Amino acid sequence: MADSPSTHGATGSEGQQRKSTPPAFWRFKIALSTILTIKVILELAVTFGYPNALVDELQGASDSALLMVMVMEGRGQIHPTDISPLLGALEDTGHHGIATDVRAWSLEYLDINPGKEQKPKKSLQLSSFGRFKIALSTALREQTIQNLGALFEYPRALMDEIRNAKNSALLMTMHMEERGQIQPADISPLLTALKDLRLHGVASDVEDQFNEHLRITGKMAAFIEELKETCHTLYDKIQPIPYIKEKLYSVDKVFIEVGMEHCDSPGSWKTLSSYRGIFSVAKGTSRIQVIEGEPGYGKSTLALQLVYDWCNEVSHSPFCKPDILIFLNLRHLGGITSFMEAIEQFLLPQDSVLERQDVEQLINNKNVNILVIFDAYDEYPDQHIEDSFVAKILEEQILRHVDVLLTTRSSCIPPACGPRTGRIRLTGFDEGAREQYVRKAVTGDDEAEVQRILEQFNTNPILRDICQAPLFSVMYAHVAHEEEEFHNVRSVTGFFEYMIDCFHSHAQNKVSGGKREQLQMFADNHRKLDKLAFYSLTGAHQQLLWDKKVLIKKFGAEFYRLYTDIGILVEEEVIKRSRGAKRAQSIQYQTEVHFYHKLFCEWFAACHLAKRVTSFQALFRNFCRRVNPYDLQFVYRFACGINPAAAKKIINLVQKKPDGDKFAVLCALEQEENTEDVLSTIRDIVSRDVYIRENDTRLLQRTTVQLLELASQKEIPVTCLTLDRCIDKFDVTTSSMVLTSGLSLPGVSSVMKLKVTESGNMSEDRCLQVLAFVKECRDMNEVSFSGCVLPVSIPTERIDHSLITRNVKVSCCSDNKVEFNLRSGKLENKTELPDDVCIRSKDTVAEQASTIMQLTVASADNIPITMVRLYGLFSSAGADGLSLVLHSGLCLPRLSSLQELWIRTEIGKEVTVDEWTGILNYTKHCQLLKVLDMFYCLLPWLDNNPTNLGIDEVVWNPVCDVGVYILQSGRWQDRAGQVLTREAYDHLVKKFREENSNDDWQKQRRANRE
């Protein structure tokens, strides 16, 4: 047989190509394309982090499934020996059935060992080649495809398959790759064939596109290599404790996952099991994600772990997926005016092979998947500049195709980050994470040493709560490993003081005589460093970097050497490039100095404040005016711990701020001695409401408990204690209330009033547990419940008689409309119920609960209830019909004396069969009910509605201009008696959906169907 045209110019035989792209993989890809719906494709694209331009292309393609398969292959998400990225994404998006099918096909078609985890090969060449193949498919016309098929001698059956495909050009491209006519490094067989067909213009265009693929591949590979070299120097020199300079770690050797939560909706946070789920839980439509946390909670360490994952292509991490990752510490970017300037100055090496335009082209390429990590926004010197390049990126004015991950303190969220921004919150170390770190980075296999260190945490609950902050936990674990004796820590100030003493002791132990005395003098006298820290944090703009020469001149060489030797000050050599000059001429090296952690800067600033707050009133007033307590909380807290006289002034100030009660408690307990100044401060704090909240840190909760216990010991009256959704149970063995955090709150004798905020309907047992706690509080004469519905009655024999003797008042809402009578064991209405009772979605939960209890009492007392209206509140109804569930989580129980029920659902809602059945069952339990009105909702079609409801009239008004329908003999009729047919109902459905198309419920319905 004559030579086939397909061999012209080939660099390898077709048989050789089939070894690298097995026919079995081809069959797997075809099978995969048959089950990928557009919904699955778009969810996978989001999970894989595809750029917007590529997502749009997938959505608009004539054969989205085939294109998606090609893209996944090009991006390394499916490979002949590994499809784990695809399987993981299918499981993450809830497509478990599809994942099962794909897994079965992989075992049938591919050379994959199911028991061995494969590390996917990330190939830039493949990624770029995938884009070339997509471009090639757009250049192939139908006649060209047929001519190429004849020239390559494709079988007739195959050509028929290509001809009949939804996208014949894509399928032809895949076949050419499978047969070796196009390869990532060579397309000469295709170019030769096109020229043989005299399609020189097409051949020229294809060759240009292929050369662009090769050029991009080379430039991108060089850029990524240079980025990885720079990033390696960042994540490979972690120093857990400053003065131990001989022990540097790669971040993966010390990284432990901290507790994490993601913002599910405004004000609602849900647990996130791993940092690997950061992007999969993003609820916003923005490409911006914020990782927030308190000082020392591991934000920067987490950011470096993400960088490590990308550089080392960690298979189980989603952060190996971006083509390019840009990591920039915002502390260094003061005065930097553009994104490209930041990359050039801090990421590219001096001998970079890339020109600025090369990098700009890669960054601006919307088909390249880019992740930018901005670390430490709270330390960014140019926060105040509204049009800084960082602000423009966060506002999505520029680089809208890149993903951005930003770390910052919780008190310093950028103004540009609105409701659309995804938010992750770090919650610190628990006991398991702390033990894991000790074993991994401190003791190794020395079990006795592990237990020795952990014992210090376990026997000192205050230390344990302080060390919820990973920075503190890490420092203490390493110091404990070095020191034989432990310090008894009672406050954060005491902890930090002890840590710094350890740093200085370490330096002094290396010298003797006069040198030792000099070091001790520097340890005791650091006024110049205090002043520098104070004004760097409280000036018009924060300054957290200094030139080495400037500091040596300010402090003196010996002082400077000590503080850099013990690691409190850290030197960092950076490249400074002059703008406008050529690269070789513009490079200068400069040694910049910063504190080991911003908390150290806050410690020395607090030393300055504590010494001057009582004598320099102007300084203190200016400080208070310029500094928000929550931005620099530790400056305030440390100052209170260092100088009790300063504490009183500071606490008086912070109590006037929003949520000042929390902050005042933390500041007060930084003082370890019970002096009269401290007791005076506590009297001032407890004269206002004291709160323990569900979302408070464990340290704040413990501090509040300590404050209450101290007030009780000193017989200081506590005006009111509020327990906000933080109660777990009452422990009868210890006579204390156990909080959801696991802490115990003993009975506090001097508390006058207790407020309990709960959600939903409170059980009889839970109500009695609260009353049992009230019994343990000697001076308590009132307890009030908010946000929940109390039981209508409790058997009097279950109520402790001492509460009745003490005349304890039990109110059920802030408006005092309902009280619980301990003598009768029943709820009682204190105001008359109106004839027309409305419960609205805009009402607070407390208001809804109050109204429900009023209705419940009236029903129990057989007082007629003329009408109840529910506005936009109905969520569901139990099949048993005993209650209606509201969106707030509260339940409206059956009301035996109710005469008319009027339900207006949220606009555009389509009531399900189960919901409608539940509503009808509910009406059966309301013995006096005569009328049920359903407004502005779509009821389900039932061939036979119930007829034995026992009420006079069921009215349905679906939309404004349609009129009402009455349920008669199981069928809907209009006022004229005309029966609603199925055809008319279908027309009504269409009209209802059109009229409410812009309402949230209908938008969600359409989204669920796609």
PyMOL commands that set and color helices and strands:
alter all, ss='L'
color gray80, all
select helices_A, chain A and resi 5-7+14-20+23-33+38-47+52-60+64-74+84-92+96-109+124-139+142-151+156-164+168-178+188-196+200-235+251-254+275-277+299-311+318-320+330-332+339-346+356-364+377-379+389-394+431-443+447-459+461-466+470-482+492-508+513-524+527-538+548-555+557-565+583-586+598-612+617-626+633-642+644-654+660-668+676-686+698-713+764-776+796-798+801-805+845-860+913-924+982-995+1000-1009
alter helices_A, ss='H'
color red, helices_A
select strands_A, chain A and resi 259-265+268-272+288-293+324-329+370-375+403-409+422-428+546-547+569-577+587-595+689-693+720-724+727-731+736-739+744-746+753-761+782-789+809-811+818-821+826-829+836-840+867-871+874-877+883-886+891-893+900-904+931-935+953-957+965-968+971-974
alter strands_A, ss='S'
color yellow, strands_A
deselect
rebuild
show_as cartoon
